[in-house]
Amino acid sequence: TLGVDINGARVAGLKNNGFVAIDLVPGSHDVKLGWDLWIGDGAIDKPIRGRISVKAGTKTYLRFATSSTSAPGSKIGTVTYTMRWALQPVPADVALSEISQTKRVELERSPPVAPAAVSAPPAADTAEKPPSK
């Protein structure tokens, strides 16, 4: 399972062939993707971290992409595999086509609002005031 964290809190766990839809307030958000369990050498199990900017009234599609390469190992008869993963922006038409072939994963919790997105100007004083004398 691939854990999905937004602004420091886990919001979902993706499985193979799955997707998650997350509503975020406009602003900047920290994203972290990391394996719940990884059995390996530790070099490739580090989480992917990034920052995304969300604009009001828009949708952003991201793909968790993997790739691997192999090469002859340092010892005769062995092979060395290199795995890479990345969070890639995807155009809407491509994303929607891919999503139609996958299964939606429900959110475990709502994402917290990023501190940068929380700050707002002070509200105007709208209380009625008594007439001046």
Salt bridges, closest charged atoms under 4 A:
ASP5 OD2 - LYS32 NZ 3.73
ASP30 OD1 - ARG51 NH1 2.14
ASP36 OD1 - ARG10 NH1 2.67
GLU98 OE2 - ARG63 NH2 2.65
GLU108 OE1 - ARG10 NE 2.80
ASP125 OD2 - LYS129 NZ 3.68
